[in-house]
Amino acid sequence: MDTELKENQCDIERQTSRKFRSEIPGVVDELVLSCNRDDCFDHVGLEPISSREAIIDLLHRAFRILYPGYFIQKRVDEVNLGYYFGQEVTEFFEILSEQITLAVRHDCIRYEQPCSLCQERGEEAAIDFGKQMHLIRSQLARDIHAARDGDPAAASFDEIIFSYPGLYAITVYRMAHQLFEQGVPLIPRIMTEYAHSRTGIDIHPGARIGDSFFIDHGTGVVVGETTIVGDRVRLYQGVTLGAMSIPREKVKELSDRKRHPTIEDDVVIYAGSTILGGDTVIGARSVIGGNVWLTESVPPDTLVFAKEPELVFKERTR
């Protein structure tokens, strides 16, 4: 009896499953139709767009080039160093040139531009980037020294390279900024937003940041597109170098104007401070205390701090 009941139950479940699965083609048809509507976004066409996954893979490969021996499980020494770089750089070039080609071609089609030799541009841009990598390495070395000099908790350079989110975000920014300066579309922003998702640090690739830059702790730091940062600047968590709110109808009009502040050399900005506006300049060697809100310039060698709030102490009632 039990066996008969189980067989009947199985028949009912199979019929029910068949009924629901028969509705899947209708769901598919509706999704296909939605791609023909203006109120939905899609990228349906003959030409693929750059791959976010491939660009994230590029970042992993770039870290192995910029920090040789750190992010691999094999040993790198003087004997195999040339082979190591040769293999890593060749694979990096192949993927980067392909992704740049896809990004350039996508823009050409979207904006109906005349043929611009997309593959040649992609390979040329990838080689130009590769020629800058040794300079990026030198700049990152100065950033690492700044972290060691600015953080008493830093036990070693190895610890900074392996574990500091600030250095991770700066490393990705340095690469993305180089591609941004070369006029590569889409890819630089994908890079920095991936670093943002990993670290909580949001640096636009268009920002101009000098040498020996250090972000301590880092969570919640925002550096806007037209920000200019000098040398030896130190930021703490929660600092915003942002723009004033812009009316929606003026967003496009002001997109090419400087909207974010300028931070001159040797400035320290403590946690939670917000500095806004394209005309705002923080003078060299100034110190901005925590939780300060600034929309006006500060002369060099100035200490800015918020007035200490009044604290109230009351005895707890049991």
Secondary structure, DSSP 8 states (H G I E B T S, - for coil): -HHHHHHHHHHHHHHHHHHHHTTHHHHHHHHHHHTTSTTS----SSS----HHHHHHHHHHHHHHHSTTTSSSS---TTTHHHHHHHHHHHHHHHHHHHHHHHHHHHHHHTT-----HHHHHHHHHHHHHHHHHHHHHHHHHHHHHHHHH-TT---HHHHHHH-HHHHHHHHHHHHHHHHHTT--SHHHHHHHHHHHHHS-EE-TT-EE-SS-EESS-TT-EE-TT-EE-TT-EE-TT-EEE-----GGGTTTTTTS--S-EE-TT-EE-TT-EEE-TT-EE-TT-EE-TT-EE-S-B-SS-EE--------------
